[in-house]
Every structure is written in structure tokens, then in C-alpha cells.
């Protein structure tokens, strides 16, 4: 299957007609009666950049028309906020309009109510011999990977690769991917506001009046929430190893998942509302690119590569300089994720 594109030029939001057009181009790799999981991101609590649920509803309706039984899913996250626990994540989904009543299908948390509904699957790569993911494989005979294409502070962009990698991963696997970096404070820019202390999920950050925040690196899990939320940009990432290691770990986790699901999965990226940061972050998240449309295909690396060609890497490099994002694509070829 070739990668294909549907423009939204001249259309009104939400661009459901364009999404319908791209769905028609797929030959579904699943059968009538199959349970099909739609993997997407419904946004963090307080985030204003996430995609509205209209597109998920359109995909669910298309699957139902093919005789499938769809469900929407995501996994819990490392950091504090509106998706750390299953209960919080489902509430955030509901608050953002991702409800079963509106979508016409269930909304679930793939790693369970306690984050322990997980399985280890073979990987056999340089960094991971196995990867730990939500046990959603046992519930579905097919998948739709629907990704909001936008910026990201450590991978430059977030699309299908990241949606599969971080999106399927257990909290433990997320921590393994993030384990190579921690925050470093620039005291000249710090106003001692305490936000980094308030958002730290492991209490690794602390404040002793009238001093500056301190970071216990033994407790730090590398989730980077403090870095992302610092209003003064006083925190930077310090890489304990080569920055490319994160790119490789991201790809390895996605590749391991893809081995299990590739015969029964379609991939769609939405190049809409292209923001500087991930939908994981609350608050201000500026739009840095125009709406293009939807790119679909049968492989996440191909779809991400075409998405990046269309948007241009420059818009992301301007806000996230120095990230070796090219390593995602070269490493995917090295490990046989894509030929």
C-alpha cells in the first residue's frame, strides 16, 4: 500500500469529510465481528491542543460500518496530572468529549485500572530484549493508529511511531525509555516559583526557603514534566548518555509492538492544529504550522516520514533545536523495522 494524503484546504472544521475520504482508500485488514482498538491521545487535563473527538467518532463509525466492534484506548502515564491513573485518565477523556455516548464505542485504559494489566513481548534489540506494554493485544483483532502530528521536546515530533511506542507502553517501559536524562537548573532564570516541585510525581524536586529548587536524581524518573512546565525556561535536559539513545529506545519499543500488530493495523496521521509541544502538556501550546490534512498508510515509519516532509522539519527545529530526530528513521532501517 502506498502512503496517501487527503487535503483539508477549503474545508470547514472539523474536517470529517477529508477523514472519510482517506478511510475509503483503505482495505481493512480485519474481518466482520473483529474487535478493533483505536489508539489515540485525548489530551492532558488543561491541554488546549488535542484533536476534538469528532475524528475518533468518524473512525469508530467507519469500523462499525465494516462490521467491526471498535473501542478507543490509551495507557496511563508517568507524570502527575489528568492521566496518571486510569480513573483520572477516563475523567480527562470524558471532559474532552471522548465518551462512549458520543463516540458510539467504549473508551478503555489499556494497562488496566492499576496500571498492572501488562505483558512483556520480545524485542531483541540493542537497548531492550523485551518491552512491557498494556495487554490490549488480547482484546483486539485489529488496530487503527490515529495520531495527532505535532512537536515534542525530546523526539522533535510526535506521530505514529511515538503513538505506538509511548502509547502502548506500560509505565515501567515509559520510564525505561526516559531514563537517560534529568533536569539541570539555570539559577539566573529561576524565579523560585515552585511549579517544578508541585508537578513532580515522585517528589524528586524540593524547595528549601529561601533557596532554589533541588532535584534528587535517585528519585527522578526522567519524565521531564518539570522541564516542560517551567514558565521561565530555567530547566534544561541533561543527557547522561548520547541524546540519540532516546530516539533508539522510542523506535525499539514501537518496532516490538509493530511485530505483533502489523498484519492487522492501519495508520493515520492528522496534520492539523500542529502545536509546538505534545498533547501531554497543559496550558499554553502555540500552533506552529498550518492545517494540511490526513496522511494514511500501512506503516508508521512511512507515514511519519511523509508527514514530516509535508510540514517541514524546520517548524519543529525552530522550537526544539539540536534534537537528532533523523536517528529515528536511520535506526528503524538498521533494526529491520522498515526496509
C-alpha positions as CSV (number, residue, x, y, z in Angstrom):
1,X,0.0,0.0,0.0
2,X,1.2,3.5,-0.8
3,X,1.1,6.3,1.6
4,X,-1.8,8.6,0.6
5,X,-2.9,12.1,1.5
6,X,-6.2,14.0,1.8
7,X,-6.1,17.8,2.0
8,X,-8.4,19.9,4.1
9,X,-7.9,23.0,2.1
10,X,-11.1,25.0,1.7
11,X,-13.0,22.8,4.2
12,X,-14.6,23.8,7.5
13,X,-13.6,22.3,10.9
14,X,-13.9,19.6,11.9
15,X,-12.5,18.1,8.7
16,X,-14.6,14.9,8.9
17,X,-15.2,14.8,5.1
18,X,-11.5,14.7,4.5
19,X,-11.1,11.9,7.0
20,X,-13.9,10.0,5.4
21,X,-12.1,10.2,2.1
22,X,-8.9,8.8,3.4
23,X,-10.8,5.9,5.2
24,X,-12.3,4.9,1.9
25,X,-8.9,4.3,0.5
26,X,-8.1,1.5,3.0
27,X,-8.7,-2.1,2.5
28,X,-9.4,-3.1,6.1
29,X,-7.1,-5.8,7.4
30,X,-9.7,-7.1,9.8
31,X,-12.9,-9.1,9.4
32,X,-16.5,-8.6,10.4
33,X,-17.0,-9.2,14.1
34,X,-13.4,-8.3,15.0
35,X,-12.7,-6.2,18.0
36,X,-10.6,-3.2,16.8
37,X,-8.7,-0.8,19.0
38,X,-8.3,2.8,18.0
39,X,-5.1,4.1,19.6
40,X,-5.1,7.9,20.1
41,X,-4.4,10.7,22.6
42,X,-7.3,12.6,24.0
43,X,-5.1,15.3,25.6
44,X,-3.8,16.0,29.1
45,X,-6.0,17.9,31.6
46,X,-5.8,21.6,30.8
47,X,-4.3,21.0,27.3
48,X,-5.8,23.0,24.5
49,X,-4.1,21.5,21.5
50,X,-5.6,18.0,21.4
51,X,-7.8,16.9,18.5
52,X,-11.6,17.0,19.1
53,X,-13.4,13.7,19.4
54,X,-15.2,14.2,16.1
55,X,-12.4,12.3,14.2
56,X,-12.4,9.4,16.6
57,X,-16.2,9.2,16.2
58,X,-15.8,9.1,12.4
59,X,-13.2,6.2,12.6
60,X,-15.4,4.3,15.0
61,X,-18.4,4.7,12.7
62,X,-16.4,3.5,9.7
63,X,-15.3,0.4,11.6
64,X,-18.9,-0.3,12.7
65,X,-20.0,0.0,9.0
66,X,-17.4,-2.7,8.2
67,X,-18.9,-5.0,10.9
68,X,-16.1,-4.5,13.4
69,X,-16.6,-3.7,17.1
70,X,-14.3,-0.7,17.9
71,X,-13.0,0.7,21.2
72,X,-10.9,3.7,22.0
73,X,-7.8,3.3,24.2
74,X,-4.7,4.8,25.7
75,X,-2.4,4.0,28.6
76,X,-1.6,5.7,31.9
77,X,1.5,8.0,32.2
78,X,4.5,8.6,34.5
79,X,3.8,12.2,35.4
80,X,1.2,13.8,37.6
81,X,-1.9,15.3,36.1
82,X,-5.0,14.0,34.5
83,X,-3.8,10.7,33.1
84,X,-1.6,9.2,35.8
85,X,-4.3,6.8,37.0
86,X,-7.0,5.0,35.0
87,X,-9.7,6.9,36.8
88,X,-8.1,10.3,36.1
89,X,-7.4,9.3,32.5
90,X,-11.1,8.3,31.9
91,X,-12.3,11.5,33.5
92,X,-10.0,13.6,31.3
93,X,-11.2,11.7,28.3
94,X,-14.8,12.5,29.3
95,X,-14.0,16.1,30.0
96,X,-12.6,16.4,26.5
97,X,-15.6,14.8,24.9
98,X,-14.3,11.3,24.4
99,X,-17.3,9.5,25.9
100,X,-18.9,6.2,24.8
101,X,-22.2,8.0,24.2
102,X,-20.6,10.4,21.7
103,X,-18.2,8.0,20.1
104,X,-20.5,5.1,19.8
105,X,-18.0,2.7,21.3
106,X,-16.2,2.0,24.7
107,X,-13.3,4.0,26.0
108,X,-10.7,2.0,28.0
109,X,-7.3,2.2,29.6
110,X,-5.2,-0.5,28.1
111,X,-2.9,-1.1,31.1
112,X,-5.8,-1.6,33.5
113,X,-7.3,0.2,36.5
114,X,-4.0,-0.1,38.4
115,X,-1.5,0.1,35.6
116,X,-0.6,-3.6,36.1
117,X,-2.5,-5.1,33.2
118,X,0.6,-5.5,31.1
119,X,2.6,-8.1,29.2
120,X,6.2,-8.4,28.1
121,X,6.8,-9.0,24.4
122,X,10.0,-10.0,22.6
123,X,12.2,-7.2,21.2
124,X,15.7,-8.5,20.8
125,X,17.3,-5.1,20.1
126,X,20.3,-3.2,21.5
127,X,18.6,-1.5,24.4
128,X,15.6,-3.8,25.0
129,X,15.5,-7.5,24.8
130,X,11.8,-7.3,25.8
131,X,9.4,-4.4,26.1
132,X,6.4,-4.1,28.5
133,X,3.1,-2.9,27.2
134,X,-0.6,-2.9,28.0
135,X,-2.2,-6.2,27.3
136,X,-4.5,-4.8,24.7
137,X,-3.3,-7.4,22.2
138,X,-5.6,-9.9,24.0
139,X,-8.6,-7.7,23.4
140,X,-8.3,-6.8,19.7
141,X,-8.0,-8.5,16.4
142,X,-7.1,-5.2,14.7
143,X,-5.9,-1.6,15.3
144,X,-6.2,1.9,13.9
145,X,-3.3,4.1,15.0
146,X,-4.6,7.6,14.8
147,X,-2.0,10.2,15.7
148,X,-2.0,14.0,16.1
149,X,1.2,15.1,14.4
150,X,2.8,17.8,16.5
151,X,6.1,18.9,18.2
152,X,7.9,17.1,21.1
153,X,10.7,18.3,23.3
154,X,12.9,15.2,23.1
155,X,11.8,13.5,19.8
156,X,11.3,16.7,17.8
157,X,7.9,15.5,16.5
158,X,5.2,13.1,17.8
159,X,3.4,11.0,15.3
160,X,2.6,7.3,14.6
161,X,6.0,6.0,15.9
162,X,5.6,7.8,19.3
163,X,1.8,6.9,19.5
164,X,2.7,3.2,19.2
165,X,5.8,3.4,21.4
166,X,4.8,5.5,24.3
167,X,1.1,4.9,23.7
168,X,1.2,1.1,24.1
169,X,4.0,1.1,26.8
170,X,3.4,0.4,30.4
171,X,4.6,3.0,33.0
172,X,7.7,0.9,33.6
173,X,8.5,0.8,29.9
174,X,7.9,4.6,29.7
175,X,10.4,5.0,32.5
176,X,13.0,2.8,30.7
177,X,12.7,5.0,27.7
178,X,13.1,8.2,29.7
179,X,15.9,7.0,32.0
180,X,18.8,8.7,30.2
181,X,18.0,12.3,31.1
182,X,17.3,14.6,34.1
183,X,16.8,18.3,34.8
184,X,19.5,20.9,35.2
185,X,18.7,24.3,36.7
186,X,19.8,27.7,35.4
187,X,19.6,29.8,38.6
188,X,19.9,33.0,36.6
189,X,16.5,32.3,35.0
190,X,14.8,30.7,38.0
191,X,12.2,32.8,40.0
192,X,11.7,30.1,42.6
193,X,8.0,29.8,41.7
194,X,7.9,26.2,42.9
195,X,6.0,24.8,39.9
196,X,8.6,22.1,39.3
197,X,8.1,20.9,42.9
198,X,4.3,20.9,42.5
199,X,4.3,18.8,39.3
200,X,6.9,16.2,40.2
201,X,5.2,12.8,40.5
202,X,8.0,11.2,42.6
203,X,8.8,14.2,44.9
204,X,12.3,14.3,43.4
205,X,12.0,18.1,43.4
206,X,12.0,20.1,46.6
207,X,12.3,23.7,47.8
208,X,14.1,24.9,50.9
209,X,13.3,28.6,51.6
210,X,14.9,30.8,50.6
211,X,16.9,28.6,48.3
212,X,16.5,27.3,44.8
213,X,14.8,24.0,43.9
214,X,16.8,20.9,44.4
215,X,16.5,17.6,42.4
216,X,17.1,14.2,43.9
217,X,18.3,12.3,40.8
218,X,17.8,8.9,42.6
219,X,14.1,9.7,42.7
220,X,13.9,11.4,39.3
221,X,12.3,9.2,36.7
222,X,13.1,11.4,33.8
223,X,9.5,12.2,32.8
224,X,10.6,15.8,32.0
225,X,7.3,17.3,33.3
226,X,9.2,19.9,35.4
227,X,11.2,20.9,32.3
228,X,8.1,21.3,30.2
229,X,6.1,23.2,32.8
230,X,8.8,25.7,33.9
231,X,7.4,29.1,32.9
232,X,10.9,30.7,32.9
233,X,12.6,28.0,30.8
234,X,15.1,27.7,33.6
235,X,15.3,23.9,33.3
236,X,17.1,22.1,30.6
237,X,17.6,18.4,29.8
238,X,20.9,16.9,30.8
239,X,21.6,13.7,28.9
240,X,23.5,11.1,30.9
241,X,24.1,9.2,27.6
242,X,24.0,10.2,24.0
243,X,20.8,12.0,23.1
244,X,20.3,9.5,20.3
245,X,19.7,6.8,22.8
246,X,16.2,8.1,23.5
247,X,15.4,8.1,19.7
248,X,16.6,4.5,19.5
249,X,14.6,3.4,22.6
250,X,11.5,5.0,21.2
251,X,12.0,3.2,17.9
252,X,12.7,-0.2,19.5
253,X,9.6,-0.1,21.6
254,X,7.5,0.8,18.5
255,X,9.1,-1.9,16.5
256,X,8.4,-4.6,19.0
257,X,4.8,-3.7,19.2
258,X,4.6,-3.4,15.4
259,X,5.8,-7.0,15.0
260,X,2.7,-8.1,16.8
261,X,0.2,-5.9,15.1
262,X,1.5,-5.1,11.6
263,X,-0.7,-7.5,9.7
264,X,-3.9,-6.1,11.2
265,X,-3.3,-2.4,11.5
266,X,-3.8,0.8,9.6
267,X,-2.1,4.1,10.3
268,X,-3.4,7.7,10.0
269,X,-1.7,10.9,11.0
270,X,-3.7,14.1,11.4
271,X,-1.6,17.1,10.3
272,X,-4.0,19.5,12.0
273,X,-3.6,22.0,14.8
274,X,0.2,21.5,14.7
275,X,1.5,22.6,18.1
276,X,5.0,23.1,19.4
277,X,4.5,20.5,22.2
278,X,2.9,17.2,22.8
279,X,-0.8,17.0,23.9
280,X,0.6,15.7,27.2
281,X,1.2,19.2,28.4
282,X,-1.4,21.5,30.0
283,X,-1.5,25.2,29.3
284,X,-0.1,27.3,26.5
285,X,0.8,25.3,23.5
286,X,1.2,27.6,20.4
287,X,0.3,26.4,16.9
288,X,3.4,26.5,14.7
289,X,2.1,25.2,11.4
290,X,-1.0,25.4,9.2
291,X,-3.5,22.6,8.8
292,X,-2.6,20.2,5.9
293,X,-4.9,17.2,6.1
294,X,-4.6,13.5,6.8
295,X,-1.9,11.0,5.8
296,X,-2.7,7.3,5.8
297,X,-0.7,4.1,5.1
298,X,0.3,0.7,6.3
299,X,3.4,1.5,8.2
300,X,4.1,4.1,10.9
301,X,7.7,5.0,9.8
302,X,6.5,5.7,6.2
303,X,3.5,7.7,7.4
304,X,5.7,9.8,9.8
305,X,8.4,10.4,7.2
306,X,5.8,11.7,4.7
307,X,4.2,13.8,7.4
308,X,7.5,15.4,8.2
309,X,8.1,16.1,4.5
310,X,4.8,17.8,4.2
311,X,5.1,20.0,7.3
312,X,8.8,20.5,7.0
313,X,11.2,19.7,9.9
314,X,12.1,23.4,10.2
315,X,9.0,24.4,12.1
316,X,9.8,21.9,14.8
317,X,13.6,22.5,14.8
318,X,12.9,26.2,15.5
319,X,11.3,25.4,18.8
320,X,13.3,22.3,19.6
321,X,16.8,22.9,18.3
322,X,19.6,20.2,18.4
323,X,17.4,17.1,18.5
324,X,18.8,14.3,16.3
325,X,15.4,13.3,15.0
326,X,16.9,11.7,11.8
327,X,18.1,8.8,14.0
328,X,14.5,7.5,14.3
329,X,14.5,6.8,10.6
330,X,18.0,5.5,10.2
331,X,17.7,3.3,13.3
332,X,14.3,1.9,12.1
333,X,16.1,0.7,8.9
334,X,19.1,-0.7,10.9
335,X,16.9,-2.9,13.1
336,X,14.6,-4.0,10.2
337,X,11.6,-2.0,11.5
338,X,11.3,-0.8,7.9
339,X,13.1,-1.9,4.7
